[in-house]
Amino acid sequence: MHYSVLTQFMGLRKVNTIGIAQAVKVMHLSAMAYNLKKYLKFIEKTVKSDAEAKHRLYLQLKASILL
């Protein structure tokens, strides 16, 4: 991941730490937060699509039983 993504989309403009080791920790934490955000968005999409598929299957089964 490029650090420009963190600065543009996550609002990480300035690292207020002393020393490079501390700054690296902040950057890694920000990258983890960004990846977690992406992962949660992905999970949300798959859950919605699974729920919609199950609902369609339920409606099809209900229609076939009533016929």
MODELLER restraints for C-alpha pairs under 7 A, 6 or more apart:
rsr = mdl.restraints
at = mdl.atoms
rsr.add(forms.Gaussian(group=physical.xy_distance, feature=features.Distance(at['CA:6:A'], at['CA:12:A']), mean=5.82, stdev=0.5))
rsr.add(forms.Gaussian(group=physical.xy_distance, feature=features.Distance(at['CA:7:A'], at['CA:13:A']), mean=5.38, stdev=0.5))
rsr.add(forms.Gaussian(group=physical.xy_distance, feature=features.Distance(at['CA:15:A'], at['CA:23:A']), mean=6.38, stdev=0.5))
rsr.add(forms.Gaussian(group=physical.xy_distance, feature=features.Distance(at['CA:17:A'], at['CA:23:A']), mean=5.95, stdev=0.5))
